[in-house]
């Protein structure tokens, strides 16, 4: 494993002055509508009104509802799709040039947050490559923090459609390190 940089990544810029795609509200409203009477809520506004969500996500849901409902054919979403494609192309080109099967890096740049904690740093390592490109990634434990109770992860990130390779790599890592262990309160699978 060697340090690496995605060639040309610093030259790829998001379109400025357009605002974001805002696809969350569009996507969730379309998804719920597609289920008709089989779901108890019909849109994001009804989810918020219901109060049936963890309190720590309320602000994010409200921000989504207050935002735009841009669909995939809007200029904002087309610009976002172009940006994502450019990043994906740069990742693939670099992986090809360096003959890489995967990028491997810590899942977080700091210990994981406890549930409900929105004040400590959330880390940024896994919030860019896989979500931006849509390429697969898998995380497995690389050790434990918080008195040996809370797992810290390592990410295996690959090119498009490389899930079989990533699963093999992650499984081999788990078998070699023995860092994975089931939570104490989880019964064995049958």
Secondary structure, DSSP 8 states (H G I E B T S, - for coil): ------TTGGG----SSS----HHHHHHHHHHHHTGGGSS--SHHHHHHHT-S-GGGHHHHHHHHHS----TTSHHHHHHHHHHHHHHHHHHHHHHHHT-S-EEEES-SS----TT--SS----TTSSHHHHH---EEEEEEEEETTTTEEEEEEEE-STT-HHHHHHHHHHHHHHH------TTS----
